[in-house]
Every structure is written in C-alpha cells, then in structure tokens.
Amino acid sequence: MTEPVRERLDLSSKDPNWWRQAVVYQVYPRSFADADGDGLGDLRGITRRLNHLAALGVDALWLSPFYPSELADGGYDVADYRDVDPRLGTLDDFDALAAEAHRLGLKVIVDLVPNHTSHQHVWFREALAAGPGSPARDRYVFREGRGPHGELPPTDWQSVFGGSAWQRVPDGQWYLHLFAPQQPDLNWANEQVRADFRSTLRFWSDRGVDGFRVDVAHALAKDLTEPLRDLGAPELSGEEALGEFPPGTHPFYDRDEVHEIYRDWRKVLDAYRPPRMAVAEAWVPGARRALYARPDELGQAFNFEYLQAGWDAQELRQVIAGSLADARAAGASATWVLSNHDVIRHASRLMLPPGTDENAWLLTGGHAPRVDEAAGLRRARAATLLMLALPGSSYVYQGEELGLPEVADLPVEVLQDPIWEQTGRVRKGRDGCRVPLPWTTTGPSYGFGTGGAWLPQPEWFAQYAVQAQDEVEGSTLEFYRTALRLRRKLQEGESLVWADDSPAGVLDFARTEGWRCVTNLSDTAVDLPPGEVLLSSGPLEDGRLGPDTTVWIA
Ligand code: NOJ
C-alpha cells in the first residue's frame, strides 16, 4: 500500500483544525477486540489492532465508554469518569493505547457522558444515603411524588428506553432518569456537577486525548422550576416532538441554557495546545443542532438527519445542502454519519422500504421484509463513497469497512440492550449492530479473542472477516482503504457545487480542483459525466453508472 498523502490536509498534532475534515472511526470497546479471552473487548485488544485503523487511513478513533460500569447500558452508565473498567483494562493500558495511536498518527477521542451517571457512582450512593433535601441529592433530580401518598411519579415524562422517567427510592422520593433506571440524571444547575466535569475534561486532556464526544449533549439543562410541568402525552417526551414546542422550551431537550455549559467547557478545552475538539451527540433538527457546534462551544455536532434520510436523491440533496448551510452559519464544519452503535447498520437499513417499522423488522429476525445482502452492500458502498466526498468530517462505525450487515436475528434470550426489558420486551434494541467484529475466517470468535464473544456471532461473519478481505481486490475493506487514501489527496476547502443538469435520481456535485462525485439512486443506468473515474463503489455497466453506484471523477 502506498503511504497516505498528507500535504493538503495538515494533520500534524499542532494543527488546531485537524478535526474539521477528519475521518473518525468509532470503536465500541466491548466489541472490537478481546485480548484477555473473557469474551468482552478490552483496551489491550484495541491497542493490538490499531494497525488496522492506520492501514484503513482514518485520522482518529473515538472510543465509546470504557469507564467502570456495570454495563446496564453498554458503558453509558458510568460509575467513575476518571478510571478504566477493570474488565477492559487499566489507566496504564489507556496510556499505552493513546501512545500507540499517536505513534501511528491517529488522534484519540473519548466519550463523555454528562447527562447521567451510573447508579453505582459514589455521588448517587451518597445521595441515597443522605436522604431528602440533602446537598448530595441536589446533584441529581430528586422530587416528591404525586398522589395522596406520593405514590405517583412527579411528572408524566417518559424514559427514552420506555416507561416512566422517574424511579422511586425506599424513602419515598423519586429520581429522574431519562434513560435506564440505572442512569440517574445529573442536576446541571448544581455547581459541584459543573466543576467535576471540568476536572474530567482536564483529566483526559492532560493524558493526551485529542477530543471528546459528548453524549446526549442536548439534555443537560432542564426546566426544574416548581411545579414541574407535565407534557400531556407520552410521545412529547421524545426528541422527535421538539417541533411541537417553541424552540428552547421543551422541559429537558435543547433548552437555551444548555449552551452556557459548552461555552464554559470551550474555555477549558482551549487552554490546551492544540485545543481539544468536541462533537455533540444532539438529536436536534437543523439550525438548532448547529448551535452546539459554534466555535465558542463544542465545534461539531453529529448530523443525524443525514443518517435518517431515505435512499432518495431529492431528500439527500436537501439534507446535504441544509446541513452545509447550517454548519456554515454556525461557523462549524459539517459532519456525516451512516452507522453507529445505536442504529441498524446501513448495509441493511438503506434497503428497508420507506416507512418500514425497524423494530417490527428486527422482531421478524430480519425476514420481513427480507434484505438482499448483495444489494444492501452495493447500496451501502455507494452511500459511503458519497459521504466521503462531502465537505466536513465523516464518522465511520467499526465493521462498516467490512460491509457488515445488521445481525437482525439475535435470539431474544441473548439481548443485552436495556431497551428490551424496559419496554416490556417490545423493542428489540440495538444489539444487532454491536456483535463483536470478525477478524479471522475461523477460530472461536473469528479472531475477536481467544474465547467466545459476549453476543453470538453468526456463521456468515466469516465471509466478512478482515482476513477474508485484506488485499483482496474489490473487497469492501480495500474499497474503504482506497477511498480514504484518495480523499486525503483530494479533500480541500469546505464547499461543493451541485451540477444542475443531472438526471432525476442522480446526485452530482463538484468539489474543488475538478473532483466530482456522482451517485445514481435511480433504477436505471445513466451516462457518466466526462473525466477519469478515480474510484467506483461498484462495477460500471458498459461504461455507464448503474443504479446504487457512486463514482469519483477527476
Ligand atoms: C446515546 C448513546 O449513544 C447511547 O448508546 C446511550 O444509550 C444513550 N446516549 C444514553 O447514554
């Protein structure tokens, strides 16, 4: 393989803007690689496999939580923000991982979970012991219940994972948990909470991390003025209902006050050289989302509208143009993501007909409708090549470089996602995209580790293994490697120009210096614009661009 070309995009550690057009690879630590053979991925496993990321040609890795946690929500229930889960390693292992990543020219981003702690966090234990009205309870959101004996939750707010967002404790008070009951929400009006997170940002920044992914960034500020307001209908608790409220007025999502927190953090992050980057996970539409990405706040926000868009040229064009405009107006760089640990892998998702109930599909084990695997892969590769041509940062989820589809038929007995139990076994949850990666075509867990895997891997994983694709012409892995290598050479500037004469169902835009990306989302082959085809996501059809195919042309 040829060396990555870095002359256009300065990714040296001193460049304060390295993240603006980076490709970031998401590692879900439990499922990446298992060095000690206990079936759970760990930090030493990741360090051993960092060469895979370097060879892939990404700029950074983002580690989902690896902190002490009982894994009630896959590690997003953090018991100690400044340590490593003993099952995943030690702080020394983290230092070794970061050092090796930096040696390979990879930046390291860690996940910060500020909306809630684990119920095992020392603060929550103190809060339970200290009782109602105590300063320890003020770090969380404790309230009396309603009803003659306080037996009803304080409000009708619903948890994202299903059921009431309130849980009662033995002394009769209730605490708020927007996610699982094991994830009590913090009270961000409490100065100790704020000070402690500043310390956490410094702790990891001092250890050399290059940035932070901020979990549920839009939920930290809550309207806790008494009496707390009911929402009136369960669905109004969801982010999808934000449009029903005047901007900034939902009781717990996307409130205007949340931005003060990030302005405060930016001062901490900017004290480092280069300043530490941050990216908000904020399921908030359009221009409101971009506010989190302002230069005096986090700098970037995940763009989930792109992920949620259907495989439709008009819709995608609108989302792309809107996202670029929003990011530009906020002074931010845009972001793009097709898969992560919370959604159905895009090699399967993009094939589901518009309007499919994804949970119902998972409950059929992925059989109704049946997804044609080869067609899914073809579409996924086209979507990826389109994404990688867009100005801004792309976030790639582990396993998508192998073309992995969703493991839709996990038997319900093995499910670990709290969503399954919390919805009374109605929603199957997110385990199907979290199955440990296949590295080799044989072996006890396809090279994930020397033992088993915490979620069962299907037999067909063998054909997607890294070993099955490495140096194999036309494989999805080699396709990603080539695309990332080319992107590094071509990427410049943050704008694109749409071709206005493209046929219906075709997206066609030019980046600077004659680099052009054309995607055919229609059902028929179309002529290619003039120029040399640098890379194609699939075979051309007699020199024409077939359906579900993207090309880069120069
Ligand atoms: C978003 C994370 O991506 C998801 O996995 C988690 O369950 C929730 N936030 C709660 O932390």
Residues whose N, C-alpha, C, O or C-beta is under 5 A from the ligand:
A	BS01	NOJ	D73 Y76 F179 D215 V216 D342
